[in-house]
């Protein structure tokens, strides 16, 4: 039963104060009991609220359990004030209910309010619950007793601090039941063990843990399962159980495996407690290594460094084996002792690994000769005579049991300087050594020498002979350049002269320069000592090419005489000829580039002019009858294009804007009407001369060439025209001796016997025809120019 507790709160207000001053009233509350999860029947009366008042009032109830969650639990009688419970309540959902009572008058005006808190007391209706239904963990076999394995945790939803929520842990069962292992749990849920863990005895333990509360009426409980996996530890030592292989290895042979070691181990295969790790003792020179076969766990012995039979025919080794995990052992001695049991543990420090002895036989083989010194050094003077002794090399046969004969040979001699005695190893020269040879690097000449034995196959030993070549003063100073350039100037100008010497110090520079010959007032040196001298021009030197003789001495007085070519040039802009020449060269290249670009542009413009000016439509001249002046038609050559002739030459055009209406001439034979001004035509023809035409080879055959234009005053026969032309040609030939060049003969254009007839020429009585004959050359020159440049129309 629960107490029904009412806490009364008054809410002051002006209206309530007036009512209290006029009426006597008070709350009368009885005490009742209620249980969580009450079985019913419902509804049942929880209690009655009595409000002392002279007049009639109505009661109302609001808050949790009524119109707030949990809804529908409580109700009140409107007139009597009786409180009813309609359904059970759960302490775990709601521990208290906050309510408000109201009292209203018959006119529904508020008379008074009362705040009430109902506390719901708990009953033991919840067992303790574990956080998880299943726990799983792995532990090591070598873990010692008392070690924490796992902590489980449970919670009870009943009211805290009561017996209903108080519980304890208990291990109900352990599977399998190992007598040497016992698990226990403390009040905080921490699971531990005592004794020894043995993977071979139990690889996994199943532990059932229960949590039980201390309820005074009824005790509730729940359980969880804990799976404990035992990882295999190294509690069994590996033992070498056998050896296989030839146990023999050839001398100087590497990479071979002469033997395998086999082991047995009771721990879980392929686990760190099972995998073997081998160690070799007695191999101070580290000729061997041993590795673990990952599949079989065998130890594979391999030769990694050549063995020599001369150092011993056998190698005795000791090989031990252990696991990757350290060894650990646990045994239970006493279970009756208070607290943890008494156990006996041992580790690897107290238990040495298993080991065996291994003997490896070494087979003797033929070894190449070995030189006492792998690199030998010698001294040799440059230019030493042939046959000079250089050094002696010595080799021995390492096969002491059966030494072989061998001979010495030259392996690599880049300049063929030396030879070696095949029996003694004495090295002598066969050519003159030269320190300036390209095969001498930093003063050292390197030769490779061999010693070859008579084995089958023959074996060879090699040594390196480094010959330090001593320098001699066998080279004179030389000029780096045989020609220089000097600028002409009013002030002093100079150029540098540089020398070098193939010999090293003290046979080289700095040098002394000396001018030879008559150089007074022309050349002098300043400075004249060093690796570079300055050649200074004097006032008596003129532009052009000069030769200056000079002598160059090294530090030991050895000298060379040279002729230096000196070019004097005008350097009015730049102080150096080379710079000016380079600039001129660059300018020349630039100018050539501009010229080529201009030529391409000109050709392009000419092509465009021809395309624009030349037309496929031909313009013909209309020929008509005229008693005064006519143009004779020429039917010998096909009409050309109406190309415009530059340079003031009369042009034939179809553009009527350029035709003069005065002095028209016409041509017939179906040619288009053409109008030409006589005054303009004479103005063009007067600028030329027939003799000039002949000198410049501008006519091809005056006797056979027909011109499209001829000015006449009447009709003339073919014979007359030919006579006139013949007379003009004769006068030209008479003046050929006065020409300063041979006239050019143009190609013949046809057979003169097959000429077409010319039209009759009408000759008037006046002398205009004779005047026209005198001007025949320029007129024909103009007309010939037009006809030559025409394109013939098919």
C-alpha positions in Angstrom: 0.0 0.0 0.0 1.1 3.5 -0.8 0.3 6.7 1.1 -1.7 9.2 -0.9 0.2 12.4 -0.1 -1.3 15.8 -0.8 0.8 18.9 -0.8 -1.3 22.0 -0.7 -0.3 25.3 -2.4 -2.5 28.4 -2.3 -2.4 30.8 -5.2 -3.2 34.3 -3.8 -5.3 36.7 -5.8 -7.5 39.8 -5.2 -10.6 37.8 -5.9 -9.6 35.0 -3.6 -8.7 37.4 -0.8 -12.2 38.9 -0.9 -13.7 35.4 -0.9 -11.6 34.4 2.1 -12.6 37.5 4.0 -16.3 36.8 3.4 -16.5 33.0 3.7 -15.2 30.2 5.9 -13.7 27.4 4.0 -11.0 24.8 4.3 -9.7 21.7 2.5 -10.2 18.3 4.2 -8.0 15.5 2.7 -7.9 11.9 3.8 -4.9 9.5 3.5 -5.0 6.5 1.2 -2.7 3.7 -0.1 -1.9 2.8 -3.8 0.3 0.2 -5.4 2.4 0.2 -8.6 0.9 -2.2 -11.1 -2.3 -2.5 -9.0 -4.3 -5.5 -10.3 -7.7 -3.8 -10.0 -10.6 -4.0 -10.6 -10.9 -0.5 -12.1 -12.0 2.1 -11.4 -11.5 2.2 -7.7 -11.8 5.1 -5.2 -8.5 6.7 -4.3 -10.0 9.2 -1.8 -12.4 12.2 -1.4 -11.5 15.9 -1.2 -13.8 17.8 1.0 -14.1 21.6 0.8 -16.0 23.4 3.5 -18.3 25.9 2.0 -21.8 27.2 2.8 -22.8 27.4 -0.8 -22.6 24.7 -3.5 -19.3 24.3 -5.4 -17.9 22.1 -8.3 -14.5 20.3 -8.4 -12.1 19.9 -11.4 -8.8 18.0 -11.6 -6.0 18.7 -14.1 -2.4 17.6 -14.7 -0.3 14.4 -15.0 -2.5 11.3 -15.0 -5.6 13.3 -16.2 -5.0 15.4 -19.3 -1.2 14.9 -19.4 0.8 11.7 -19.8 0.2 9.2 -18.5 -3.4 10.1 -19.4 -6.6 8.4 -18.1 -5.2 7.3 -14.8 -7.2 9.6 -12.4 -10.6 11.4 -12.4 -12.7 13.4 -9.9 -16.4 13.5 -9.2 -17.6 17.0 -10.1 -19.9 17.5 -7.1 -18.6 15.1 -4.5 -14.8 15.6 -5.0 -14.1 11.8 -5.0 -10.9 10.8 -6.9 -10.9 7.5 -8.9 -8.1 5.3 -10.3 -8.8 3.9 -13.7 -5.7 1.9 -14.7 -2.3 0.8 -13.1 0.8 3.0 -13.1 4.4 2.1 -13.7 7.1 3.5 -11.4 9.8 3.1 -14.1 7.7 5.4 -16.4 6.6 8.0 -13.8 7.7 8.4 -10.2 5.4 11.3 -9.3 2.2 12.9 -10.7 1.8 16.7 -10.6 -1.9 17.7 -10.3 -4.0 20.8 -9.8 -7.5 20.9 -8.1 -9.9 23.7 -8.9 -13.1 24.8 -7.0 -15.7 26.8 -8.9 -19.0 28.4 -7.8 -22.3 27.7 -9.4 -21.8 30.6 -11.8 -18.5 28.8 -12.8 -16.4 31.5 -11.4 -13.1 30.3 -9.9 -13.3 30.1 -6.1 -10.0 28.4 -5.2 -7.1 26.2 -6.5 -4.9 23.6 -4.9 -1.6 22.1 -6.2 -1.0 18.5 -5.4 2.0 16.1 -6.0 1.2 12.4 -5.8 4.3 10.1 -5.2 4.1 6.6 -6.7 6.1 4.1 -4.7 8.0 1.3 -6.4 7.5 -2.5 -6.3 10.1 -5.2 -7.4 8.9 -5.7 -10.9 12.2 -5.4 -12.8 15.1 -7.9 -12.7 18.7 -6.7 -13.2 19.6 -6.6 -16.9 23.1 -7.1 -18.4 24.4 -4.6 -20.9 24.9 -7.4 -23.4 23.5 -10.9 -23.7 26.9 -12.3 -25.0 30.5 -11.3 -24.2 33.4 -12.7 -26.2 37.1 -12.1 -25.4 40.5 -13.8 -26.1 43.3 -14.3 -23.5 46.8 -15.5 -23.7 47.8 -18.9 -22.5 50.7 -17.4 -20.6 48.5 -15.0 -18.6 49.1 -15.5 -14.9 46.3 -16.3 -12.4 44.5 -13.3 -10.8 44.7 -11.4 -14.2 41.5 -9.6 -15.1 39.7 -11.4 -17.9 36.6 -9.3 -18.4 34.2 -7.1 -16.6 30.4 -7.5 -17.1 27.8 -4.9 -16.1 24.1 -5.1 -15.2 21.4 -2.5 -14.2 18.1 -2.7 -12.3 15.4 -0.2 -13.1 13.7 -0.4 -9.8 14.0 2.4 -7.2 17.5 3.1 -6.3 18.6 2.5 -2.8 16.0 -0.2 -2.2 16.3 -3.9 -2.0 14.4 -4.1 -5.2 17.4 -2.6 -7.1 20.2 -4.2 -5.1 21.7 -7.3 -6.8 24.9 -9.4 -6.9 26.8 -11.4 -9.6 27.4 -15.1 -9.6 29.0 -17.6 -12.0 26.5 -20.3 -12.5 28.5 -22.7 -14.8 31.9 -23.1 -16.7 32.3 -25.3 -19.7 34.5 -27.3 -20.1 35.4 -28.1 -16.5 39.2 -28.0 -16.3 40.5 -28.9 -12.8 43.5 -26.7 -13.2 41.5 -23.6 -14.1 38.8 -21.9 -12.0 36.9 -18.6 -12.9 35.4 -16.3 -10.3 33.6 -12.9 -10.3 33.6 -10.1 -7.7 30.8 -7.7 -6.8 31.8 -5.2 -9.5 31.4 -7.8 -12.2 35.1 -8.4 -12.9 35.9 -11.9 -14.0 39.3 -13.5 -13.1 40.8 -17.0 -12.9 43.1 -19.0 -10.7 45.3 -21.8 -11.7 46.8 -22.2 -15.2 45.4 -21.7 -18.7 46.1 -24.5 -21.1 45.3 -24.2 -24.8 45.7 -27.9 -25.4 43.3 -28.7 -22.5 40.6 -26.1 -23.5 40.8 -23.7 -26.4 37.6 -21.9 -25.3 35.6 -21.6 -22.0 31.8 -20.8 -21.8 31.0 -19.0 -18.6 27.4 -18.4 -17.5 27.1 -15.3 -15.2 23.9 -14.4 -13.3 22.8 -11.1 -11.7 20.1 -11.5 -8.9 18.4 -8.7 -6.9 17.4 -8.7 -3.2 13.7 -8.0 -3.3 11.9 -8.6 0.0 8.7 -10.0 -1.6 10.2 -11.7 -4.7 13.8 -11.9 -6.0 14.4 -11.4 -9.7 17.5 -12.3 -11.8 18.9 -12.5 -15.4 22.0 -14.0 -17.0 24.6 -13.5 -19.7 27.1 -15.7 -21.5 30.9 -15.1 -21.6 33.0 -16.8 -24.3 36.7 -16.9 -23.3 39.1 -17.9 -26.1 42.6 -19.1 -25.0 45.3 -18.1 -27.5 48.0 -20.7 -27.8 51.2 -19.8 -26.0 54.6 -21.2 -26.3 54.5 -23.8 -23.6 56.1 -26.5 -25.7 59.7 -26.1 -26.8 60.6 -27.0 -30.5 63.0 -29.9 -30.8 65.3 -30.6 -33.8 64.3 -34.0 -34.9 66.5 -34.7 -38.0 68.9 -33.4 -40.7 68.8 -34.0 -44.5 71.1 -32.9 -47.3 74.6 -33.6 -48.7 76.3 -31.4 -46.0 78.9 -30.7 -48.7 79.7 -27.4 -50.5 82.2 -26.6 -53.2 85.0 -24.1 -52.6 84.1 -20.5 -53.6 80.5 -21.5 -54.3 77.6 -19.4 -52.9 73.9 -19.7 -52.9 73.8 -23.4 -52.3 71.9 -25.2 -49.5 73.8 -28.2 -48.3 71.4 -29.1 -45.4 67.9 -28.9 -43.9 67.0 -29.2 -40.2 63.6 -30.6 -39.1 61.8 -29.7 -35.9 58.7 -30.9 -34.0 56.5 -28.7 -31.9 53.3 -29.5 -30.0 52.0 -25.9 -30.2 49.3 -24.9 -32.7 50.7 -25.0 -36.3 51.4 -21.7 -38.1 51.0 -19.8 -34.8 53.8 -17.6 -33.3 54.2 -20.3 -30.7 54.9 -22.9 -33.4 57.0 -21.0 -35.9 60.7 -21.8 -35.4 63.6 -19.3 -35.4 67.1 -20.7 -35.9 70.5 -19.4 -34.7 74.0 -20.4 -35.9 76.9 -20.5 -33.6 80.6 -21.0 -34.6 80.3 -19.0 -37.9 82.5 -16.0 -37.1 83.2 -15.2 -40.7 79.4 -15.3 -41.5 79.7 -17.7 -44.4 76.3 -19.2 -43.7 72.7 -18.2 -43.0 69.7 -20.2 -42.0 66.1 -19.4 -42.8 62.8 -20.9 -41.8 60.7 -22.6 -44.4 57.2 -21.1 -43.8 55.4 -24.2 -44.9 57.4 -27.0 -43.2 59.0 -25.0 -40.3 62.4 -26.5 -41.4 65.6 -24.7 -41.1 67.4 -24.2 -44.5 71.1 -23.7 -44.3 72.6 -21.6 -47.2 76.2 -20.5 -48.1 76.3 -16.7 -48.5 80.1 -16.1 -48.5 82.7 -18.2 -50.4 84.5 -20.9 -48.5 88.2 -21.7 -49.1 89.5 -25.2 -48.8 92.9 -23.8 -47.7 91.2 -22.5 -44.6 90.0 -26.0 -43.6 88.3 -28.9 -45.2 85.4 -28.8 -42.7 83.2 -26.3 -40.9 81.6 -27.3 -37.6 78.6 -25.3 -36.6 76.0 -25.4 -33.8 72.4 -24.6 -34.7 69.8 -23.9 -32.0 66.0 -23.4 -32.4 63.3 -21.5 -30.5 59.9 -20.1 -31.3 58.9 -16.5 -32.2 57.1 -16.3 -28.8 59.1 -16.7 -25.6 58.7 -20.0 -23.8 56.3 -20.1 -20.8 55.2 -22.9 -18.6 52.6 -23.1 -15.8 51.7 -26.0 -13.4 49.3 -26.1 -10.4 51.0 -27.3 -7.2 48.3 -26.6 -4.5 44.6 -25.7 -4.6 43.9 -25.5 -0.9 45.9 -22.5 -0.1 43.9 -19.4 0.9 43.4 -16.9 -1.9 44.9 -17.9 -5.3 46.2 -21.3 -5.9 49.9 -22.2 -5.7 51.4 -22.6 -9.2 54.8 -23.2 -10.6 55.8 -21.0 -13.7 59.0 -21.1 -15.8 60.3 -18.9 -18.6 62.8 -19.1 -21.5 65.6 -17.7 -19.3 65.4 -20.9 -17.2 65.0 -23.3 -20.2 67.7 -23.2 -22.9 66.6 -23.9 -26.5 67.3 -27.2 -28.2 70.5 -27.2 -30.3 72.5 -29.7 -32.5 76.0 -29.8 -34.1 76.4 -29.6 -37.9 79.5 -30.5 -39.9 79.9 -29.1 -43.5 82.5 -30.6 -45.8 84.3 -28.3 -48.3 85.3 -29.6 -51.7 88.6 -28.3 -53.1 88.5 -26.7 -56.6 91.0 -25.0 -58.8 91.4 -21.3 -57.8 92.9 -18.6 -60.0 96.2 -17.1 -59.2 96.1 -14.3 -56.7 98.4 -11.2 -56.8 100.0 -10.2 -53.6 98.8 -6.6 -54.3 95.5 -5.9 -56.0 96.7 -2.4 -56.9 100.4 -1.6 -57.4 102.0 1.8 -58.0 105.2 2.7 -59.9 107.1 5.8 -61.1 108.3 6.3 -64.7 109.9 9.4 -66.3 108.4 10.8 -69.4 110.4 10.0 -72.6 112.2 7.1 -70.9 114.1 4.9 -73.4 112.6 1.6 -74.6 113.4 -1.3 -72.2 113.3 0.8 -69.0 112.3 -1.4 -66.0 109.1 -0.2 -64.4 108.0 -2.6 -61.7 107.6 -6.3 -60.7 104.3 -7.9 -60.0 104.0 -11.2 -58.1 101.1 -13.7 -58.0 100.7 -17.0 -56.1 98.5 -20.1 -56.5 96.1 -20.4 -53.5 95.7 -24.1 -54.1 98.4 -25.2 -51.8 97.5 -28.9 -52.2 98.2 -29.0 -55.9 99.9 -25.7 -57.1 99.7 -25.0 -60.8 102.1 -23.2 -63.1 101.0 -19.8 -64.5 102.3 -17.0 -66.7 102.0 -13.2 -66.6 100.3 -11.3 -69.4 99.4 -7.7 -70.2 95.7 -7.4 -70.0 95.0 -3.8 -70.9 97.6 -1.3 -72.0 95.8 1.6 -73.8 98.9 3.2 -75.4 101.0 -0.1 -75.7 103.8 1.3 -73.5 104.9 -1.8 -71.5 105.4 -5.5 -71.6 105.7 -8.1 -68.8 108.0 -11.0 -68.5 105.7 -14.2 -68.5 107.8 -15.9 -65.8 109.2 -13.2 -63.5 106.5 -10.5 -63.7 109.0 -7.7 -64.5 107.3 -4.9 -66.4 109.4 -2.9 -68.9 108.7 -0.3 -71.6 108.4 -1.1 -75.3 107.4 2.4 -76.4 108.4 6.0 -75.3 106.0 7.2 -72.6 104.5 10.6 -73.1 102.9 12.4 -70.2 100.8 14.5 -72.5 99.1 11.3 -73.9 95.3 11.3 -73.7 95.5 8.0 -71.8 97.3 9.7 -68.9 94.7 11.0 -66.4 96.0 13.3 -63.7 99.5 12.1 -64.4 98.7 8.4 -64.0 98.8 5.8 -66.7 96.9 2.6 -65.8 97.8 -0.9 -66.9 96.0 -4.2 -66.1 98.1 -7.3 -65.7 97.0 -11.0 -65.6 98.4 -14.2 -64.2 96.9 -17.2 -66.0 97.3 -20.8 -64.8 97.3 -24.0 -66.8 94.1 -25.5 -65.4 91.2 -26.7 -67.5 89.7 -24.3 -68.0 92.6 -21.9 -67.3 91.8 -19.3 -64.6 93.1 -15.8 -64.5 94.0 -13.4 -61.7 94.2 -9.6 -62.2 96.1 -6.7 -60.7 96.2 -3.0 -61.5 99.5 -1.2 -62.1 99.2 2.6 -61.7 102.2 4.3 -63.3 102.9 7.9 -62.2 104.6 9.5 -65.2 107.2 12.1 -64.2 106.9 15.2 -66.4 109.8 16.6 -68.5 110.2 19.9 -70.3 109.6 18.5 -73.8 107.0 21.0 -75.0 107.5 24.7 -75.8 104.9 27.4 -75.2 102.3 27.7 -78.0 99.8 30.4 -79.0 96.2 29.8 -78.5 95.4 31.8 -81.6 97.5 32.4 -84.7 95.7 35.6 -85.8 94.4 38.6 -84.0 92.6 41.9 -84.9 93.4 45.4 -83.8 91.3 48.5 -84.4 92.7 51.7 -86.1 92.3 54.6 -83.8 94.1 57.9 -82.9 94.5 56.6 -79.3 96.5 53.5 -78.3 94.7 50.2 -79.1 95.8 46.7 -78.2 94.8 43.1 -78.3 95.6 40.1 -76.1 97.9 37.3 -77.0 97.5 34.1 -74.9 99.9 31.2 -74.7 99.8 27.7 -73.2 102.2 24.8 -72.5 101.4 21.1 -72.4 104.0 20.6 -69.6 103.1 21.1 -66.0 104.8 23.2 -63.4 107.6 24.1 -63.3 108.0 23.5 -67.0 105.1 25.7 -68.1 104.0 29.3 -67.4 104.0 32.1 -66.6 105.6 32.9 -69.9 107.8 35.7 -71.3 106.8 37.3 -74.6 109.4 39.0 -76.9 108.8 40.7 -80.3 111.2 40.0 -83.1 112.2 42.1 -86.1 111.7 45.8 -86.8 108.8 46.8 -84.6 110.0 50.1 -83.3 107.2 52.7 -83.6 104.8 50.0 -84.7 104.3 47.4 -82.0 105.2 46.8 -78.4 104.1 44.5 -75.6 102.6 45.7 -72.3 102.7 43.5 -70.3 105.1 41.0 -71.7 105.1 38.5 -68.8 102.4 36.1 -67.7 100.0 33.8 -69.5 98.6 36.6 -71.6 100.4 39.6 -73.1 99.0 42.7 -74.6 100.1 43.7 -78.1 99.9 47.5 -78.4 99.6 49.2 -81.8 102.0 52.1 -82.5 101.4 55.2 -84.7 103.2 53.8 -87.7 100.8 51.0 -88.4 98.5 51.3 -91.4 95.2 49.4 -92.0 95.6 46.0 -93.5 97.1 42.7 -92.8 100.4 42.5 -90.8 102.7 39.8 -89.6 104.3 40.1 -86.2 107.1 37.6 -85.2 107.4 36.9 -81.5 109.2 34.5 -79.2 107.6 32.9 -76.1 109.7 31.5 -73.3 108.6 29.1 -70.5 110.0 29.2 -66.9 112.9 27.0 -67.9 113.9 29.1 -70.9 112.5 26.8 -73.6 110.9 28.9 -76.3 109.0 28.8 -79.5 109.0 31.4 -82.3 105.7 32.2 -84.1 104.4 34.5 -86.8 101.2 36.2 -85.6 98.8 37.5 -88.2 97.5 40.9 -87.2 94.6 42.5 -89.0 94.2 46.3 -88.7 90.7 47.5 -89.3 88.7 50.7 -88.9 86.7 50.6 -85.7 85.2 54.0 -85.9 82.0 52.8 -84.2 83.0 49.8 -82.1 86.4 49.5 -80.4 86.8 45.9 -81.5 87.0 44.4 -85.0 85.5 41.2 -84.0 82.5 42.9 -82.6 82.1 45.0 -85.6 82.5 42.1 -87.9 79.9 40.2 -85.9 77.7 43.2 -86.1 78.3 43.5 -89.8 77.7 39.8 -90.3 74.4 40.1 -88.4 73.5 43.2 -90.4 74.4 41.4 -93.6 72.2 38.5 -92.7 69.4 41.0 -91.8 69.9 42.8 -95.1 69.8 39.6 -97.1 66.6 38.6 -95.3 65.1 42.0 -96.2 66.2 41.6 -99.9 64.6 38.2 -100.1 61.4 39.4 -98.5 61.3 42.4 -101.0 61.9 40.1 -103.9 59.0 37.8 -102.9 56.8 40.8 -102.4 57.7 42.2 -105.8 57.1 38.9 -107.5 53.7 38.7 -105.8 52.8 42.3 -106.9 53.8 41.6 -110.5 51.8 38.4 -110.5 48.8 40.3 -109.2 49.3 43.0 -111.8 49.4 40.5 -114.6 46.3 38.7 -113.3 44.4 42.0 -112.9 45.5 43.7 -116.1 45.4 40.7 -118.5 42.0 39.8 -119.9 40.8 36.9 -122.0 38.7 39.3 -124.1 40.7 40.6 -127.1 40.2 44.1 -128.5 40.4 44.4 -132.3 40.7 47.6 -134.3 38.1 48.3 -136.9 39.5 48.9 -140.3 37.6 51.0 -142.7 38.2 52.8 -146.0 39.6 56.2 -145.7 41.1 58.5 -148.3 43.3 60.3 -145.8 44.9 58.1 -143.0 44.3 54.4 -142.4 45.6 51.8 -140.1 46.7 48.6 -142.0 45.4 45.3 -140.7 48.0 42.7 -139.9 46.7 39.1 -140.4 50.0 37.4 -140.0 50.1 37.0 -136.2 47.1 36.1 -134.0 45.9 38.9 -131.8 47.4 39.2 -128.4 45.9 40.2 -125.1 45.1 43.9 -124.4 48.1 44.1 -122.0 49.0 47.6 -120.9 52.6 48.5 -121.7 54.3 50.5 -119.0 56.7 53.3 -119.5 54.7 55.6 -121.7 54.2 53.0 -124.5 50.9 53.3 -126.3 48.4 50.8 -124.7 45.5 49.2 -126.4 42.5 49.2 -124.1 38.8 48.6 -124.4 38.1 51.3 -121.9 36.4 54.0 -123.9 37.1 56.7 -121.3 40.7 56.8 -122.6 39.9 57.1 -126.3 40.4 60.3 -128.1 37.6 61.2 -130.5 40.0 63.1 -132.9 41.9 61.4 -135.6 40.3 57.9 -135.5 41.9 54.9 -137.3 40.1 51.7 -138.0 41.2 48.1 -138.7 39.0 45.5 -140.3 39.1 41.7 -140.5 36.4 41.4 -137.8 38.3 43.3 -135.2 36.5 45.5 -132.6 36.3 49.3 -133.3 39.3 51.1 -131.9 39.8 54.8 -131.6 43.3 56.3 -131.3 44.3 59.9 -131.1 46.9 60.8 -133.8 48.3 63.5 -131.7 48.7 61.2 -128.6 50.2 58.5 -130.8 52.8 60.8 -132.3 53.7 62.1 -128.8 54.4 58.5 -127.7 56.3 57.5 -130.9 58.6 60.5 -130.9 60.5 59.3 -127.8 62.0 56.3 -129.5 64.5 55.7 -132.4 64.8 52.8 -134.8 68.5 52.7 -134.5 68.2 52.3 -130.8 65.7 49.5 -131.5 68.2 47.6 -133.5 71.0 48.2 -131.0 68.9 46.8 -128.1 67.8 43.8 -130.2 64.2 44.6 -129.9 63.2 43.5 -133.4 63.4 39.9 -134.6 63.2 40.2 -138.3 62.3 43.6 -139.7 62.0 42.1 -143.1 59.3 39.6 -142.2 57.7 41.2 -139.1 54.3 42.8 -139.7 53.3 45.5 -137.3 49.7 46.1 -136.4 49.9 49.8 -136.8 51.2 51.8 -139.8 50.4 55.4 -140.6 50.0 56.1 -144.3 48.6 58.7 -146.5 47.5 56.3 -149.3 48.0 52.8 -150.6 51.5 51.2 -151.0 52.6 47.9 -152.4 54.4 45.1 -150.5 57.6 45.8 -152.6 57.7 49.4 -151.4 57.5 48.4 -147.7 60.1 45.8 -148.1 62.4 48.3 -149.9 62.1 50.7 -147.1 62.8 48.1 -144.4 65.8 46.8 -146.4 67.3 50.2 -146.6 66.9 50.8 -142.9 68.5 47.4 -142.1 71.4 48.1 -144.4 72.1 51.4 -142.6 72.1 49.6 -139.3 74.5 46.9 -140.4 76.9 49.6 -141.5 77.2 50.9 -138.0 77.7 47.5 -136.3 81.4 48.0 -136.1 80.9 51.1 -133.9 78.9 49.0 -131.3 80.6 48.1 -128.0 78.8 44.8 -127.8 77.7 42.1 -130.2 74.0 42.5 -131.2 71.7 39.7 -130.2 70.1 37.7 -132.9 66.5 36.8 -132.1 64.8 33.6 -133.2 63.5 33.4 -136.7 59.7 33.6 -136.8 58.9 32.0 -140.1 59.8 31.5 -143.8 60.1 34.9 -145.6 59.0 33.3 -148.8 55.6 32.5 -147.4 54.5 36.0 -146.3 50.9 37.0 -146.5 50.1 39.9 -148.7 49.9 43.3 -147.1 47.1 45.7 -147.9 47.7 48.3 -150.5 49.1 51.5 -149.2 47.7 54.7 -150.6 50.4 57.3 -151.0 49.3 60.9 -151.4 50.9 63.6 -153.4 52.3 65.4 -150.4 55.4 64.5 -148.5 53.7 63.1 -145.5 54.5 59.6 -146.5 58.2 60.4 -146.6 58.0 61.9 -143.2 56.3 58.8 -141.9 59.1 56.7 -143.2 61.6 58.8 -141.3 59.7 58.1 -138.1 59.2 54.5 -138.9 61.5 53.3 -136.2 59.9 54.8 -133.1 56.4 53.9 -134.3 57.3 50.4 -135.0 59.1 50.2 -131.7 55.9 51.1 -129.9 53.8 48.7 -131.8 56.3 45.9 -131.5 56.3 46.3 -127.8 52.6 45.9 -127.7 52.5 42.8 -129.9 55.3 41.0 -128.0 53.6 41.2 -124.7 50.2 40.0 -126.0 49.1 36.5 -125.4 47.9 34.7 -128.4 44.3 33.8 -128.4 43.5 30.3 -129.5 
